[in-house]
Amino acid sequence: MNSFFTLAEEPFLVGESNLHKFLNRPRRLDWGLLFLCRKGKATISTEIISYEIQANFKVTLLPGTIFTVHEASDDFKVSFLAFSDTLFGEANFRLQPAFFRFMRENPVYHMPDEKVAIMLGLFPFLDSVYQDRNNQFRYEIVRNQLQCILGYLR
């Protein structure tokens, strides 16, 4: 799934991608993007800093971040949660500015195995919430999960 640009219609998206829409195309994100590399390797940059990522690396990109994928292996695949600026603000309205500064300065994190297992369990759950259009609380569920992911899975 590569439909990141449909976020104007939805407050969040969940899926899998190869991120090829960002390949050598710098983009300032109007929304946030959190992804876990499932397999393969890639070289990405946020603002002007480059990172080499591979399986079990989590990347958290806040709204307003300039993001580029410079190169990716043929088997590169991520699971992602994309979220609107509004959803992000609601999920984190009580957090201190130092928290956001830390997240912006440290977008890439190699997750330990026990936290990878938690993340791998969350993506199917988030996808089921995303697909359940009749659940009147789906926005609140994802907002609360986003807050947990950002706060704990660091």
C-alpha positions in Angstrom: 0.0 0.0 0.0 1.4 3.3 -1.0 -1.5 5.6 -0.5 0.1 8.1 2.0 -1.2 11.0 0.1 -4.9 10.1 0.9 -4.4 11.4 4.5 -6.5 14.4 3.6 -9.5 12.0 3.6 -8.5 10.0 6.7 -6.9 10.9 10.0 -4.7 7.8 9.8 -3.6 5.0 7.5 -2.1 1.6 8.3 -0.4 -0.8 6.0 2.7 -2.1 4.4 4.9 -0.4 1.8 8.2 -0.3 0.0 8.2 3.5 0.4 9.1 3.9 -3.3 6.9 7.0 -3.5 9.7 8.7 -1.5 12.6 7.3 -3.6 14.8 10.2 -4.5 11.9 12.6 -3.9 12.3 14.7 -0.8 9.0 15.6 0.7 8.0 17.7 3.7 5.4 15.6 5.5 2.2 17.3 6.3 1.4 14.3 8.5 3.5 12.0 10.7 4.8 8.6 9.8 5.9 5.7 12.0 7.2 2.6 10.4 9.0 -0.6 11.3 11.4 -2.1 8.7 10.3 -5.7 8.3 13.0 -6.8 5.7 15.5 -5.5 3.4 17.7 -2.4 3.7 17.4 1.3 2.8 19.2 4.6 3.1 16.9 7.3 4.2 17.3 10.9 5.3 15.4 13.2 7.6 16.2 16.8 7.1 19.9 16.5 6.1 20.9 13.5 8.2 21.2 10.1 6.5 20.5 6.7 8.2 21.0 3.1 7.1 18.0 1.0 8.2 17.2 -2.6 8.1 14.9 -5.1 9.8 13.8 -4.1 13.3 14.6 -0.4 12.8 11.7 1.8 13.8 11.5 5.3 12.2 9.3 8.0 13.7 8.8 11.1 11.5 6.9 14.0 12.9 4.7 16.3 10.8 6.8 18.8 9.0 9.8 16.5 8.7 11.6 16.5 5.3 11.9 12.8 4.4 13.7 11.0 1.5 14.5 7.4 0.6 17.8 7.5 -1.2 18.1 3.8 -2.0 16.3 0.6 -1.0 16.9 -3.1 -1.6 14.4 -4.9 -3.8 13.0 -6.7 -0.8 12.6 -3.6 1.3 9.3 -3.6 3.2 7.9 -1.7 6.1 4.8 -1.8 8.2 3.5 1.7 8.8 1.1 4.0 10.7 0.6 7.4 9.1 -1.2 10.0 11.1 -2.6 13.5 10.6 -1.0 16.4 12.4 -4.3 16.8 14.3 -4.3 13.2 15.5 -0.6 13.6 16.5 -1.4 16.8 18.5 -4.3 15.2 20.3 -2.2 12.1 21.2 0.6 14.2 22.7 -0.9 17.4 24.0 0.3 16.8 27.5 3.9 16.0 26.6 6.8 18.4 27.2 8.6 20.1 24.3 11.8 18.2 25.3 9.9 15.0 24.3 9.2 16.3 20.8 12.8 17.6 20.4 14.1 14.2 21.4 11.8 12.5 18.8 12.8 14.9 16.1 16.5 14.6 16.8 16.4 10.8 17.2 13.9 9.5 14.5 15.6 6.1 13.9 15.8 3.5 16.6 17.0 -0.1 16.4 14.4 -1.9 18.5 15.3 -4.8 20.8 13.6 -8.1 20.0 11.0 -7.9 22.8 9.8 -4.5 21.6 9.8 -5.7 17.9 7.4 -8.5 19.0 5.1 -5.9 20.5 5.2 -3.7 17.4 4.5 -6.7 15.2 1.4 -7.4 17.2 0.2 -3.8 17.1 0.2 -3.5 13.3 -2.5 -6.2 12.7 -4.6 -4.7 15.5 -4.2 -1.1 14.1 -5.1 -2.4 10.6 -8.3 -4.1 12.0 -9.3 -0.8 13.6 -8.5 1.0 10.4 -10.7 -1.4 8.4 -13.6 -1.3 10.9 -15.4 1.8 9.4 -18.5 1.1 11.6 -16.6 1.5 14.9 -17.5 4.9 16.2 -14.4 4.9 18.5 -11.8 4.0 15.9 -10.2 7.5 16.0 -9.9 7.4 19.8 -8.5 3.9 19.7 -5.7 4.8 17.3 -5.0 8.1 19.1 -4.4 6.2 22.3 -2.3 3.5 20.6 -0.2 6.2 18.9 0.4 7.8 22.3 1.5 4.4 23.7 3.7 3.6 20.7 5.5 7.0 20.9 6.0 6.9 24.6 6.9 3.2 25.2 8.3 1.7 22.1 11.3 3.9 22.0 
